[in-house]
Amino acid sequence: MTNDNGKGSFPPWSRMPGLNEMCEEAGVDFDSFIEDIQNGAGLEDMAVKYGVSTETISLLQEHFIKYGLSSVMGGD
C-alpha cells in the first residue's frame, strides 16, 4: 500500500481566511490594526477605535500571533 500523504498531497492554499479578510469582515481597518499591534496598543483602546468588542480585537490579534498576516500553507 502506498502512502498518499507524502509531499505535495495537500493543496497550496488554506481554507482559513487571511487576517486582512478577517479585519474587513469585522469592519477593522487592516493597515491601522497592524500599526496598532506594532505600537503595542491595548485591546480596549483598539476596540473603542474600531467600534468592535474587545473579544473581536483579541481574536484578530491571536490570529496574527499564531498565523501571521496570512495563514496560507501548502503541502508542497
Secondary structure as a PSIPRED ss2 file (coil, helix, strand):
# PSIPRED VFORMAT (PSIPRED V4.0)

   1 M C   1.000  0.000  0.000
   2 T C   1.000  0.000  0.000
   3 N C   1.000  0.000  0.000
   4 D C   1.000  0.000  0.000
   5 N C   1.000  0.000  0.000
   6 G C   1.000  0.000  0.000
   7 K C   1.000  0.000  0.000
   8 G C   1.000  0.000  0.000
   9 S C   1.000  0.000  0.000
  10 F C   1.000  0.000  0.000
  11 P C   1.000  0.000  0.000
  12 P C   1.000  0.000  0.000
  13 W C   1.000  0.000  0.000
  14 S C   1.000  0.000  0.000
  15 R C   1.000  0.000  0.000
  16 M C   1.000  0.000  0.000
  17 P C   1.000  0.000  0.000
  18 G C   1.000  0.000  0.000
  19 L H   0.000  1.000  0.000
  20 N H   0.000  1.000  0.000
  21 E H   0.000  1.000  0.000
  22 M H   0.000  1.000  0.000
  23 C H   0.000  1.000  0.000
  24 E H   0.000  1.000  0.000
  25 E H   0.000  1.000  0.000
  26 A H   0.000  1.000  0.000
  27 G C   1.000  0.000  0.000
  28 V C   1.000  0.000  0.000
  29 D C   1.000  0.000  0.000
  30 F H   0.000  1.000  0.000
  31 D H   0.000  1.000  0.000
  32 S H   0.000  1.000  0.000
  33 F H   0.000  1.000  0.000
  34 I H   0.000  1.000  0.000
  35 E H   0.000  1.000  0.000
  36 D H   0.000  1.000  0.000
  37 I H   0.000  1.000  0.000
  38 Q H   0.000  1.000  0.000
  39 N H   0.000  1.000  0.000
  40 G C   1.000  0.000  0.000
  41 A C   1.000  0.000  0.000
  42 G C   1.000  0.000  0.000
  43 L H   0.000  1.000  0.000
  44 E H   0.000  1.000  0.000
  45 D H   0.000  1.000  0.000
  46 M H   0.000  1.000  0.000
  47 A H   0.000  1.000  0.000
  48 V H   0.000  1.000  0.000
  49 K H   0.000  1.000  0.000
  50 Y H   0.000  1.000  0.000
  51 G C   1.000  0.000  0.000
  52 V C   1.000  0.000  0.000
  53 S C   1.000  0.000  0.000
  54 T H   0.000  1.000  0.000
  55 E H   0.000  1.000  0.000
  56 T H   0.000  1.000  0.000
  57 I H   0.000  1.000  0.000
  58 S H   0.000  1.000  0.000
  59 L H   0.000  1.000  0.000
  60 L H   0.000  1.000  0.000
  61 Q H   0.000  1.000  0.000
  62 E H   0.000  1.000  0.000
  63 H H   0.000  1.000  0.000
  64 F H   0.000  1.000  0.000
  65 I H   0.000  1.000  0.000
  66 K H   0.000  1.000  0.000
  67 Y H   0.000  1.000  0.000
  68 G C   1.000  0.000  0.000
  69 L C   1.000  0.000  0.000
  70 S C   1.000  0.000  0.000
  71 S C   1.000  0.000  0.000
  72 V C   1.000  0.000  0.000
  73 M C   1.000  0.000  0.000
  74 G C   1.000  0.000  0.000
  75 G C   1.000  0.000  0.000
  76 D C   1.000  0.000  0.000
